[in-house]
Amino acid sequence: MTRSHLGVRMLCEAAIMVALAQILSYIKLMELPNGGSLTPAMFPIILFAVRWGTIPGLMAGFVFGLLQLIFDGAYAWGWQSMLLDYLVAFTPLGLAGLFRGKKWGIFAGTILGCAGRFLVHYISGVTIYKILAPTEFMQWTFTSPSFYSIVYNGSYMLPNTIIALVIAALLYRPMYKYIMGQDIWGKL
């Protein structure tokens, strides 16, 4: 396979995985009042990153974040919030690509990508959404923007991480060669 064929294949897989992630984002198991929901949407981006690497994964995450901003009815408090909570927040899912070719890379990549996304949402909560403090969430009143951001963003990011890990576990054996990229890079 030539370099240009690989490039075309990568772009096609990126388009398919980003589209699949967008479709899966409409399967909302739960939706929070100030943005954030439980969906299986992160997994296709993480899978793409683990197959193709960090840079293509970061780009796919960015495109997915852009689609979320456009089509998911963005919940934002200005352009800074749009930038952080959508364009920047979904991009770190591509960090899963650091584990390309590793036997358990899909699991470690899922944790790293989701932790990166959580960190961006946390920063957004502390810097932008601090205007909401004090605020109530789940019958608790928060006066600390830091603590509120951890609890609020953790309330959907931890379950989303678990959902992605469960999907990875279910697909690991039947899709091992695909996940490892053996159809692209050969036997590892």
Salt bridges, closest charged atoms under 4 A:
GLU13 OE2 - ARG9 NE 3.20
GLU13 OE2 - ARG51 NH2 2.84
GLU31 OE2 - LYS28 NZ 3.84
ASP72 OD1 - LYS28 NZ 2.94
ASP85 OD1 - HIS121 ND1 3.00
ASP183 OD2 - ARG9 NH2 2.33
ASP183 OD1 - ARG51 NH1 2.93
